[in-house]
């Protein structure tokens, strides 16, 4: 299996530790990640999809065409990119009139969308194509962490089209987290959006932060050591947004935020610099200290 | 078939008296006319008559029920919207040049308005009232009462009026208003129904509804207004965004109302509504298409235009910065990701696509200067 590795924007342009951890992980799994040269923004489903559908579809189709030229399924580790590219792929595969219309646009840049590849999410690839057993073998340092798992929205929904897991009571990400030794802690309104999507973060930060705060309140009540998500945009919202919530509401939330790839990085023994955790707004040290204490205790035994 | 007409009559009432109009079935029409400098009462009535005649031709009975529901919702919505304007900061919206009157009315201080009432049917209204007598008994449906607590803790109870429209005739009944308590000092309003809430045929745009059908979102017609969507909506809990109402308005063809409402942009596209919809309405698709129309009409927030401009400039909605470049190098990644950031030809592709689809014009981007235009 080879994979056309779609980067997107926020991961590679803000949190490169996620990309780094992913590249190391897939190397260990012996799955080549091939760069999609010249790929662009997906573009964001709730933003560009809201502005102009044709532009959204055309740019998405161009990205898909790049993966088609590589003859590989496309993988992204961003829910937004996944939502955009999956939806665009599906829509174009099933609507030949629309496909012709978009290909007319793409012809101006010498590209053609064919509909020959699948769009997959990092977490789904790990779960279905790699498997929990193999992932478990990679864990060098079991993670003694209580974790709030955040699925985000576009990974599972719309479920009638994506079909990865039950959108109201999913298990897939909890299982992927727990294979590292961490425990997924139940918390109120677990499936609630982080608040950033649909262009809301750019347009009305007060509303966005209000949703984020509700989410953080519920996570705090569950007494978690960290948040684990599978979307760099949610990641940014819980990292940068957590600081913004503190400023706006006078709270002092400091819940470390890990993308699943970073969590695996920790389990594989990568340090916080490799994972660029030191560049996060929210200090990851309390969670990391807990891990170190656990390791020391184990070593002493 | 999408053209829905709802007639709203305005409820009358005296400021000090409790009025019980027990002859509602005889269909006397009570009309509140907000007297404005520029309108005489006669003008108002003439306008309404025009509306009725249009209605006759365009309304199908199919949507009668839902229309009524919508009219109630409308009342709620207005209240919420008013709250929003004080509570939530919205990005400034460009007004539609062809729709200034709605905004103006919206912004007016209701409290300063004087309201005059015309009780009982006017001669001018005979054309409306007569058919009522000839038709089967008018259905009288008691609706949920709407209670409003204003700043003086005065509550009003109101029974909604219901419009019954058939293919041939327009029947109009206005039921009684009951005022259970003394009204507020602010005005003599007996009703939640503001002049600017009355839906007139000219507000209905059939083509708007057709857009959704043509785009494959014909499930917009399946909505039976159960409200499951609004019940699960994270934005609906904290903003005036009422997703059920947006779906309804899209089906009714109330284009201007839908696209000019800043609340349309409060959706995070989390899909909770769509997942739970018992009628499998593609709600998020509806919202996105409605936003496309809003964007075309110029209702695009500066922040969103900026996001769009980043993609034209760099190929990324969130472009790289110096700090991340350093960080990438530090962990052994290429300083620039292998995307449009390190591929001039690829970036040119994106710009060409944006030109081909007119995205540059949509967001007001000048390809020559590489900047957003004012």
Interface residues (C-beta under 8 A of the other chain):
Chain A: X7 X9 X10 X12 X13 X14 X16 X17 X19 X20 X23 X35 X36 X37 X38 X39 X40 X41 X43 X44 X45 X46 X47 X48 X49 X50 X51 X52 X53 X54 X55 X58 X59 X62 X95 X105 X106 X108 X109 X111 X153 X154 X157 X158 X159 X160 X167 X168 X191 X192 X193 X195 X196 X197 X198 X199 X200 X202 X203 X204 X206 X207 X208 X210 X211 X214 X273 X274 X276 X279
Chain B: X88 X89 X90 X91 X215 X216 X234 X235 X238 X239 X265 X266 X267 X268 X269 X270 X271 X272 X274 X275 X280 X282 X284 X287 X288 X289 X291 X292 X295 X300 X301 X303 X304 X306 X307 X308 X311 X315 X316 X317 X318 X319 X320 X321 X323 X324 X327 X328 X330 X331 X332 X333 X337 X338 X339 X340 X341 X343 X345 X346 X347 X348 X349 X350 X352 X353 X354 X356 X357 X358 X359 X362 X363
